[in-house]
Amino acid sequence: MDEFYYFWSMWMMWVLTTFILEKNRTRLLASAFILLNMTLSMYQLKIILFFNVAYLLFYTGGYVLGGYFSLYKSIRRLFIHLTMVFAYGFVFLFALYDPVWFILKPEWLIIILFVMLTVAFEKKFVNRLVLFTLGMCQGEFLYALVLKKIYADVIVGGFTWLSMCSGGVVLIWGISQYEELVHYIYQKWKRINKGATKMS
């Protein structure tokens, strides 16, 4: 995966937030976050390790959202989160030492696994977003800490990671929208059936 996937996903999310979402504070914050993220993705910051600034924005955004919606209070979410973090590290380390076992690229495997976990265990889009983002961020950090012992210069949250994270967010948003549409159609159908029953 290169930066093409990252920029394509982020532009797609920016178009959705700017032109489709209702005009409110959430839309403004989401649009600003996306544009700032894309702008700062070219820069790195050294704090013991090299961090991509866009990665740090994702990390901060995940924690702020998680704190605002009090998502840290659930032990179930904590276990899911830790499972995701260790799964991320395991898959990438296993792929590094024995890549023959992988039919799919590890990047695609992680996206599929994380999206399935978040969709299966969370109902709301915001909860899914926080769980996915923090799982990705801390998994990448754990993987980088292990790699630091092997390689000298490790960049945490490079364009490969950014592509994975933004692509996963788009997938989660798409699935959440599909679920809302199905629910809306079901409710309409239920009302029509109820009306037809009363008339008969």
N, C-alpha and C positions, 0 to 999 in steps of 0.2 A: 504494500500500500504506500503510495506517495501522497504529497500534499494536495493533489488534485481532488481526492475524495473528501479531504477536510474542507477545503474551500467550497467545493460544490455543495456539501451538506450544510455548511454554515450559511451560504448565500440562500439556499432553499429555505432554511429556518428564518432568515431575516425577511424574506419575501412574505412568508406565512404570517409572521408576527406583525409586520408593518401594514400589510394590505388585507388580511383576513380576520385577525383577532379584533375584538371590540376596542374602541378607543378608551383606554383607562391607564392607570399607573403601572399595572403589570406589563402591558404591552410596551410602554415606554422603557421600562427597566430591562425587559427581555431584548428589545431591539438594541439598546445601548450596550448591553452585555455582549451580544453577538458581534457587533461592529468593533468594540474594544478588543475582544478576544482575537478576531482576525488581524487587527492592526498590530497587536503585541506578540503574535505568534512567531514573528521574525527575531525576537529578542530572547536572550538567555540571561539568567541571574545565577551567580555562584554563591551558594550557602552550603559549604562543605562539598556538595555535589552541584553539577550544573542543572538548573531547572529552566524549562521553557516557561516564559511568563504566562502564556495562554493556559498551560497546565495548572499553574498556581491560581489563575482566575477560576478555572473549573473547580479546583479544590476548595477555594474560599466560598464560591457560590453554593457548592454542595453543603458545606457546613452552615452557612447562613440560612439557607432554606430549611435544612434539617432542624436547626435550633428554633426557627420561627414557627414551624409546624409541630414542634416537640416530638420529633421522631426518635430521639435517643432513649426515650423512656421504655421502649418495648424490648424485652429480652429476646423475643422471637426475631425481631429485626436485626438485633446485634448478632445473633447466630447466623442469620442469612448473610449478613455483611461480612463476617469473618470467613464464612465458607467461600464467598466470592473472592476475597483477598487471597486466601491460600490457593484456591483453584487457579487464579491468574498466575501466581508465582510458579505453581507446579507445572502447568501446561507449557509455559515459556521455557522453564528450565529443562523440562523433559524434551522439548523440541530442540533445544540447544545441544543437548548431549546425545540424543538419539532421534534425529528428524525422520528416519525411515518409517516410523510408526504412523505418521500423520498423512492421511489422504487429503484432508482440507488443510489450508494454511492455518497456523495457530491463531492468527489475528481473527479470521472468520469464525473459527471454533469458539473463541472467547466471546465474540459479539453474540453469536447464537445462544451460547450457554447463559450468558448474563441476561439477555433479553428474555429468555424463557423463564429464568428464575424470578426476575422482577415482575413479569406479567402474571406468573402463577401465584405469587405470594402477596402481591399488592393490587388493590383495586383502583386507587386514585392515581392520576398521571403524575402529580407532584411527588407522591411517595415513591413511585417507580423511578422517577428522574433522580431523586436524591440517592436512593439505594444504588442505582446503576452508576451514577457519577462517582460517588464515594468509593464504591467497590473497585472501579477502574483506577481511580487516583491512588488509593492505598495499595492496590495490587501492583501497580507500576512502581511505586516507591519501594516496596518490598523487593521486587525483582531487581531494581537498580542497586539496592544495598548489597544484594548477593553478587551481582555482576561487578561491583566496585572492587571486590577482592581479586577478580580475574583481569579486568580491564581498567586502565588508569582513568581515562576520560569517558564518563558515562553521562549522557544527557537524559534527564528524567522528563518524560512527556514530550518526546520528539514528534515529528510529523506523522510517524506511523501510529503512535498512540493517539494523537489528536484526530486522525482519520477514523480510528476505531471508536473513540468516544463520541464524536459528532455523528457518525453513522448509526451507532446504537441509539442515540437520542432521537434521531429521525425515525428509526424503526419503532421505538416505544411510543412516540407521538402518533404514528400511523396506526398502530394497533389500538391505542386508546380511542382514537377518532372512529375507527371501525366499530369498536364495542359500543360507543355512544350511538352511532347510526343504527346498529342492530337493535339496541334497546328502544330507540325512538320509534322504529318501524314496528317493533313488537307491541309497544304501548298503543300506537295508532290502530293496529290490527285488532287489539283487544277491545278498544273503544267501539270500533266498527261492528265487531261481533256482538258486543253488549247491546248496541243500538238496534241491530237486526233482531236480536232475541226479544227485546221489548216490543218491537213493532209486530212481531208474529204472535 
